[in-house]
Protein backbone atom coordinates (compact mmCIF):
# COMPACT_ATOMS: atom_id res chain seq x y z
CA UNK A 1 0.00 0.00 0.00
CA UNK A 2 2.80 2.43 0.91
CA UNK A 3 4.59 1.69 -2.35
CA UNK A 4 1.40 2.32 -4.27
CA UNK A 5 0.92 5.67 -2.56
CA UNK A 6 4.49 6.67 -3.26
CA UNK A 7 4.12 5.77 -6.92
CA UNK A 8 0.86 7.69 -7.15
CA UNK A 9 2.55 10.74 -5.67
CA UNK A 10 5.43 10.46 -8.14
CA UNK A 11 2.99 10.16 -11.02
CA UNK A 12 1.09 13.22 -9.80
CA UNK A 13 4.27 15.31 -9.53
CA UNK A 14 5.42 14.14 -12.95
CA UNK A 15 2.05 15.04 -14.47
CA UNK A 16 2.21 18.51 -12.99
CA UNK A 17 5.75 18.98 -14.29
CA UNK A 18 4.54 18.12 -17.78
CA UNK A 19 1.73 20.63 -17.38
CA UNK A 20 4.26 23.19 -16.14
CA UNK A 21 6.42 22.75 -19.22
CA UNK A 22 3.38 23.21 -21.45
CA UNK A 23 2.29 26.39 -19.66
CA UNK A 24 5.75 27.90 -19.61
CA UNK A 25 6.10 27.45 -23.35
CA UNK A 26 3.22 29.91 -23.64
CA UNK A 27 4.66 32.51 -21.25
CA UNK A 28 8.40 32.20 -21.89
CA UNK A 29 8.48 33.27 -25.49
CA UNK A 30 11.62 35.40 -25.42
CA UNK A 31 13.35 34.40 -28.66
CA UNK A 32 16.86 33.04 -28.42
CA UNK A 33 18.68 35.63 -30.51
CA UNK A 34 21.84 33.63 -30.69
CA UNK A 35 24.00 35.63 -33.06
CA UNK A 36 27.47 35.60 -31.48
CA UNK A 37 29.66 38.65 -31.85
CA UNK A 38 33.26 38.02 -32.79
CA UNK A 39 35.89 39.04 -30.32
CA UNK A 40 37.82 37.79 -27.27
CA UNK A 41 34.81 35.82 -26.05
CA UNK A 42 35.23 33.31 -28.87
CA UNK A 43 38.52 32.14 -27.34
CA UNK A 44 36.89 31.86 -23.93
CA UNK A 45 34.02 29.81 -25.35
CA UNK A 46 36.53 27.57 -27.10
CA UNK A 47 38.54 27.08 -23.93
CA UNK A 48 35.37 26.18 -22.03
CA UNK A 49 34.44 23.65 -24.70
CA UNK A 50 37.86 22.04 -24.34
CA UNK A 51 37.72 21.67 -20.55
CA UNK A 52 36.35 18.13 -20.70
CA UNK A 53 39.23 17.00 -22.92
CA UNK A 54 42.11 19.07 -21.58
CA UNK A 55 44.21 18.94 -18.41
CA UNK A 56 43.34 20.65 -15.17
CA UNK A 57 45.33 23.73 -16.19
CA UNK A 58 42.93 24.27 -19.12
CA UNK A 59 39.93 24.17 -16.78
CA UNK A 60 41.57 26.66 -14.43
CA UNK A 61 42.39 28.99 -17.32
CA UNK A 62 38.82 28.81 -18.66
CA UNK A 63 37.41 29.68 -15.24
CA UNK A 64 39.89 32.53 -14.83
CA UNK A 65 39.04 33.90 -18.29
CA UNK A 66 35.33 33.81 -17.51
CA UNK A 67 35.90 35.60 -14.20
CA UNK A 68 37.71 38.38 -16.07
CA UNK A 69 34.82 38.72 -18.52
CA UNK A 70 32.29 38.99 -15.71
CA UNK A 71 34.28 41.79 -14.10
CA UNK A 72 34.93 43.74 -17.30
CA UNK A 73 31.94 43.06 -19.56
CA UNK A 74 29.04 45.42 -20.05
CA UNK A 75 25.51 44.21 -19.46
CA UNK A 76 25.07 43.87 -23.23
CA UNK A 77 28.14 41.68 -23.48
CA UNK A 78 27.03 39.54 -20.55
CA UNK A 79 23.68 38.93 -22.23
CA UNK A 80 25.45 38.05 -25.49
CA UNK A 81 27.62 35.57 -23.60
CA UNK A 82 24.57 34.05 -21.97
CA UNK A 83 22.91 33.58 -25.34
CA UNK A 84 26.09 32.10 -26.76
CA UNK A 85 26.31 29.48 -24.02
CA UNK A 86 22.63 28.70 -24.48
CA UNK A 87 23.32 28.18 -28.19
CA UNK A 88 25.86 25.45 -27.45
CA UNK A 89 23.64 23.84 -24.82
CA UNK A 90 25.58 25.01 -21.78
CA UNK A 91 22.55 26.22 -19.84
CA UNK A 92 24.40 26.35 -16.52
CA UNK A 93 26.86 28.97 -17.76
CA UNK A 94 24.09 30.68 -19.70
CA UNK A 95 22.25 31.10 -16.40
CA UNK A 96 25.41 32.41 -14.76
CA UNK A 97 25.99 35.14 -17.35
CA UNK A 98 22.34 36.16 -17.66
CA UNK A 99 22.02 36.44 -13.88
CA UNK A 100 25.20 38.54 -13.82
CA UNK A 101 23.69 40.81 -16.47
CA UNK A 102 20.61 41.35 -14.31
CA UNK A 103 22.80 42.10 -11.31
CA UNK A 104 24.57 44.78 -13.35
CA UNK A 105 21.31 46.45 -14.33
CA UNK A 106 20.17 44.77 -17.55
CA UNK A 107 16.48 45.19 -18.40
CA UNK A 108 14.62 42.35 -16.69
CA UNK A 109 11.87 42.33 -19.32
CA UNK A 110 14.50 41.46 -21.94
CA UNK A 111 16.71 39.10 -19.95
CA UNK A 112 14.56 37.38 -17.32
CA UNK A 113 12.38 35.33 -19.71
CA UNK A 114 15.49 33.85 -21.30
CA UNK A 115 17.09 33.27 -17.89
CA UNK A 116 14.01 31.40 -16.66
CA UNK A 117 13.87 29.47 -19.91
CA UNK A 118 17.40 28.08 -19.62
CA UNK A 119 16.69 27.08 -16.01
CA UNK A 120 13.45 25.30 -16.90
CA UNK A 121 15.03 23.49 -19.84
CA UNK A 122 17.42 21.72 -17.45
CA UNK A 123 14.82 21.14 -14.73
CA UNK A 124 16.39 23.76 -12.43
CA UNK A 125 13.02 24.88 -11.13
CA UNK A 126 14.25 26.08 -7.76
CA UNK A 127 16.91 28.21 -9.40
CA UNK A 128 14.29 29.69 -11.74
CA UNK A 129 12.05 30.41 -8.75
CA UNK A 130 14.88 32.25 -7.00
CA UNK A 131 15.50 34.45 -10.04
CA UNK A 132 11.77 35.09 -10.36
CA UNK A 133 11.37 35.95 -6.68
CA UNK A 134 14.27 38.40 -6.95
CA UNK A 135 12.39 40.17 -9.73
CA UNK A 136 9.11 40.18 -7.77
CA UNK A 137 10.76 41.76 -4.75
CA UNK A 138 11.69 44.71 -6.97
CA UNK A 139 8.56 44.67 -9.13
CA UNK A 140 5.65 43.01 -7.30
CA UNK A 141 3.27 44.02 -10.08
CA UNK A 142 5.07 41.89 -12.68
CA UNK A 143 2.21 39.45 -13.25
CA UNK A 144 3.92 37.56 -16.03
CA UNK A 145 6.79 36.62 -13.73
CA UNK A 146 4.39 35.94 -10.86
CA UNK A 147 2.50 33.46 -13.05
CA UNK A 148 5.71 31.64 -13.98
CA UNK A 149 6.91 31.53 -10.37
CA UNK A 150 3.54 30.24 -9.15
CA UNK A 151 3.53 27.53 -11.79
CA UNK A 152 7.08 26.51 -10.87
CA UNK A 153 6.18 26.30 -7.19
CA UNK A 154 3.46 23.86 -8.19
CA UNK A 155 6.00 21.81 -10.15
CA UNK A 156 8.14 21.28 -7.04
CA UNK A 157 5.11 20.43 -4.90
CA UNK A 158 4.96 23.71 -2.94
CA UNK A 159 1.22 24.24 -3.28
CA UNK A 160 1.07 26.96 -0.63
CA UNK A 161 3.31 29.35 -2.57
CA UNK A 162 1.84 28.18 -5.87
CA UNK A 163 -1.65 29.16 -4.73
CA UNK A 164 -0.46 32.50 -3.32
CA UNK A 165 1.12 33.59 -6.58
CA UNK A 166 -1.51 32.18 -8.93
CA UNK A 167 -4.38 33.60 -6.86
CA UNK A 168 -2.76 37.02 -7.15
CA UNK A 169 -2.65 36.68 -10.92
CA UNK A 170 -6.26 35.49 -11.11
CA UNK A 171 -7.45 38.43 -8.99
CA UNK A 172 -5.51 40.95 -11.06
CA UNK A 173 -6.38 39.31 -14.38
CA UNK A 174 -9.68 37.43 -14.02
CA UNK A 175 -9.80 36.90 -17.78
CA UNK A 176 -6.43 35.15 -17.94
CA UNK A 177 -7.39 31.64 -19.06
CA UNK A 178 -3.93 30.17 -18.47
CA UNK A 179 -3.87 31.44 -14.89
CA UNK A 180 -7.22 29.75 -14.22
CA UNK A 181 -5.98 26.52 -15.76
CA UNK A 182 -2.76 26.54 -13.73
CA UNK A 183 -4.71 27.26 -10.54
CA UNK A 184 -7.10 24.40 -11.32
CA UNK A 185 -4.23 21.97 -11.81
CA UNK A 186 -2.67 22.98 -8.48
CA UNK A 187 -6.01 22.42 -6.76
CA UNK A 188 -6.59 19.07 -8.44
CA UNK A 189 -3.10 17.57 -8.35
CA UNK A 190 -1.58 19.35 -5.38
CA UNK A 191 -4.45 19.68 -2.92
CA UNK A 192 -6.95 17.10 -4.19
CA UNK A 193 -9.44 19.98 -4.00
CA UNK A 194 -11.92 19.06 -6.72
CA UNK A 195 -14.31 21.92 -5.87
CA UNK A 196 -11.72 24.67 -6.41
CA UNK A 197 -10.36 22.86 -9.44
CA UNK A 198 -13.88 22.67 -10.89
CA UNK A 199 -14.38 26.42 -10.45
CA UNK A 200 -11.17 27.35 -12.24
CA UNK A 201 -11.58 24.76 -14.98
CA UNK A 202 -15.01 26.27 -15.69
CA UNK A 203 -13.50 29.73 -15.91
CA UNK A 204 -10.86 28.41 -18.29
CA UNK A 205 -13.57 26.88 -20.48
CA UNK A 206 -15.59 30.08 -20.39
CA UNK A 207 -12.58 32.03 -21.64
CA UNK A 208 -11.17 29.44 -24.04
CA UNK A 209 -13.87 26.87 -24.88
CA UNK A 210 -11.71 25.49 -27.68
CA UNK A 211 -8.35 25.97 -25.95
CA UNK A 212 -5.56 23.42 -25.91
CA UNK A 213 -6.59 22.27 -22.41
CA UNK A 214 -10.33 22.28 -23.06
CA UNK A 215 -10.72 18.51 -23.32
CA UNK A 216 -8.82 17.93 -20.08
CA UNK A 217 -10.78 20.68 -18.30
CA UNK A 218 -14.16 19.24 -19.35
CA UNK A 219 -13.15 15.77 -18.22
CA UNK A 220 -12.22 17.12 -14.77
CA UNK A 221 -15.52 18.89 -14.09
CA UNK A 222 -17.64 17.63 -11.24
CA UNK A 223 -20.75 18.05 -13.37
CA UNK A 224 -20.77 18.16 -17.14
CA UNK A 225 -21.45 21.50 -18.73
CA UNK A 226 -24.43 21.65 -21.12
Secondary structure, 3 states (H helix, E strand, C coil): CHHHHHHHHHHHHHHHHHHHHHHHHHHCCCCCCCCCCCCHHHHHHHHHHCCCCCCHHHHHHHHHHHHHHHHHCCHHHHHHHHHHHHHCCCHHHHHHHHHHHHHCCCCHHHHHHHHHHHHHHCCCHHHHHHHHHHHHHHCCCCHHHHHHHHHHHHHCCCHHHHHHHHHHHHHHCCCCHHHHHHHHHHHHHHCCCHHHHHHHHHHHHHHCCCCCCHHHHHHHCCCCCC
